[in-house]
Amino acid sequence: MSRLFEEKESALLLEIMRLRRDVRGNRFTPQAVSKQTIDKLLAAALHAPSVGYSQPWQFVVVRNNEIKQQVFNSFTIENEHAVTLFSDQKQQQYKQLKLEGIVEAPVNIAVFYQPSKEPVLGQTSMSEMGKFSVVCAIQNLWLMARSLNVGVGWVSIVDPEVVKAVLGAPSESELVGYLCVGYVSEFLEQPELKSKAWQRQKQQQDVVFYDGFTA
């Protein structure tokens, strides 16, 4: 029988969740991240739930600066396009944001979804459940990192096909997350985009419904 947890332990887990942050490049320090620490993050990821126990994830740990630079180049191209998609006021806000830490972070981790060639239990009606399983692995990794006082930033403003080519990924593999990992100068008290008023924080009553949606 698995152990039962105490209330103080669940409270600690909630605190780790509450204080998890998406870290930008202006927060990372040069302090090296050991292989032992990266292994702990990966172990946490591997304990994630997966549909049909498919475990459809792949991880590429990147320390090579030339590879980081190639990924950063993709970010630069995609970011220049992204800024044009926002209204004038949002464009000015966008330009002031530091949105990645690819080069600054000592370690990058690319996380891929490896689709199965056979039917997967629980994925026959909702095919995207495999990718959702990979997202669960990233969340596990992120929370373990925060518990170790290691920062993580998730970069989505990259061309997935470029990243695949840079890393020599199999053709069928799909990039789900590109993570920047390292120690930080500080963990902000609240999410940066919240403090900069990019979006307001939604409250429970905004998103939770009972027995169906209400008008």
N, C-alpha and C positions, 0 to 999 in steps of 0.2 A: 504494500500500500504506500502510495506517495505521501510525503509529509504534508501537513496542513500548516498554513501560514498565520502569523499573528497580525493583529490590527496595526501594530507599529510598522510591520514590514510592508503591508499594503499602502500605508501612508507614505512610506519612503518611496515606493514605486511611483505613486502619484506625484510626489515632489520631483522626481527625476523627469517624469513626463512633462510636468508644468514648466520646468526650467530647461528643457531641450531647446536648442536654438539652431537656426540655419546660419552657418558662419560664413562671412565674406572674407575676401583676401586681405582686407585691411586689418583683420583680427588675428591672423595666423602668425606664430613666431617661428624662428628657424630651428627650434628644438627638435631633435630627431625623434621619430616614433619607432620604437623597437619592433622587431619581428614578433616578439612575445605578445606585445599589445595588439598588433594587427591580428594575430592568431586568435586572441580573445574576442575581437570584434567579429571575425569570421565564424567562430564557434557559435556566437550568439545568433548570427544570421542563419546558420544551419539548423538551429532549433526552431525556426519559424514554422507555422502551420502551412501545409500545402495541399491543394485539392488532390484527392485520390492518393495522397502520400507520394506525389509525383516528383517533388523536390526539383523543379525545373530551372534552377538557377545556376549561373556560372559567374565567377568573379575573376577579374584581372587586376592584380595589384601593380600599380605603376609608380616607380621611383625615378625612372630615367627622365632627365630634364628635356631631352630632345623630343621625346614622345609627348610630354606635357605641352611643349611649345606648339606642336602640331595640332593638338586638341584645342589649345588656346586660340590658334589661328582660325579654327572653325567657329569658335565662340565669337570672335571679333566680326566675322562676316555675318553671322546670324543676328548678332546684336544690332548691327547697323541697320538691318532690315526691320527688326522688331520695333525699334523706336518709332518708325514711321507709322505704325499701326495704331498709335495712341493719339488722343486729342492734344491740342496745343499745350494745355496746362499739364496734362499727364506726361507729355513728351519732356517738358522741362524737369519734372520730378524724376522721370526715368533716367535722364542723362546724368543726374547727380548721384544715382545709386551705384554702388559697387556690387555687382551681381555674381561674382565668381572669385575663386581663389586657386585656380588651376595651377598656376606657376608658383604662387607663394606657398601653397601647402606642401609639406614634405612628402606626402603620399596621396596618390589618387587611386580610387577603386572604381572600375567600370563594372557594372552589374548587368548581366544579360539574362534573357529568357530563352531557354532551349526547348522549343516545342517538340512534343512527342509525335512519332510517326504512327502510333497506335492510339485507339480511343483511350481517354483518361477518365476514370471514375469521377463523376461530379462535374465534368467539363463538357459533357455531350450536349447540353442545352445552352450553356453560357461559356463560349470558347475563351472569353477574356479572363476566366478564373485562373488560368495558368499564370498570366501576367500579374494578376492581383496577388498571387502567392509570392512572387518575386518582390513585390512591394512590401509584403509582410516581413520578408527577410531583411529588407533595407531598414524598416522601422526597428526591428530587433537590434540590428547593428548600431543604429543611431542612438538608441537608448542605452546600450552597453557603453558606447563611446562617452556619452554624457556622464554615466556613473564613474568612468575612469578619468573624468575631467579632460577629455579629448574632444575637440570640435569637429563637426561635420558640416559641409555645405553641399547641397544637391544642385548640380548645374544641369538645367534642361535646355539652355539656349545654345545648343550645338546640333550639328547635322549628324544624326545617328549613323548614316552610311559612311561619312567621313571617319568617325570614331571607329567603326568596324574595320575600315580599311587600314587605318593607322595601327590597330591592334592585331590585325590578321585574323579577325573573328570568322568562324564558319558562316557560310552564306545564310543558313537557316536561323542563326542566332539573332535575337532582337535586343537592341540596347534599351534598357528600362531606366537605369540611373547612372549618372556619372558623379562620383562623390569626391570631394576634397577633404582630406583628413589631416589633422595636426593639432598641436597644442595652441592655445590662444592667449592673447593678452588679457582678455576678459570675456565673460559670458554676460551679455546684456540682460538687464532685469526683465525687459519685455521684448517681444519680437520687433525687429528693426522696422519692418513695413508697417507695423501698428504704430510705433512711436513717430514715424514720419507721415502718418495719416494717409497712407496709400489706400488702405481699406479699413473699415471699422470692424471691430470684433463682434462676431455673431454671438448672441446669447442662446441659452438652451431653448427658451420659448420660441426662438426664431426657426429652429430646425427640427424640433421633436414634436411628433404627432402621435395620437393614440387611437387605435382602431380605425386607421385611415386618415387621409388628409381632410382638413376642415377648411371652410371658406374663410 
